[in-house]
């Protein structure tokens, strides 16, 4: 087939439309949870998870999930997707520093409790003289500190579950 100008772009554009349509269709199927709950257990909700390490039920490691929610509990929660493993906070402003605010996104990347199964992104904004919020770089150490706090909490949860 001879190359026609724009064909390559058109083909990629159609692929993007097809992927988008598939994503929308899957959302429609997910909305039918009254027919069959995706985690099992029928209409009553998900089955009890006895072992969070086998996070097949929610798609991510249960200890990392719970530890992330516990660690970020001081911040307002904007979104939490247990199937995709993404937790997004809303902007948090420390009352002692009203001219700066933070937002955190945590990606849980693995069903196993591993240090590389977690990624934290911290976003920072400072208020300028006119009262507008301006993006500012956050210290990379802040992301590392949150990752370490979440991992420590996840290990504590796992140990307490093994003992109990």
Secondary structure, DSSP 8 states (H G I E B T S, - for coil): ----TTHHHHHHHHHHHHHHHHHHHHHHHHT-TTTS-TTSSGGG-----S-TTSGGGTSS-HHHHHHHHHHTTTS-EEEEETTTTEEEE--EE-TT-TTEEEEEEEEE--SS--GGGEEEEEEEEEE-TTS-EEEE---HHHHHHHHHHHHHHHHHHHHHHHH-
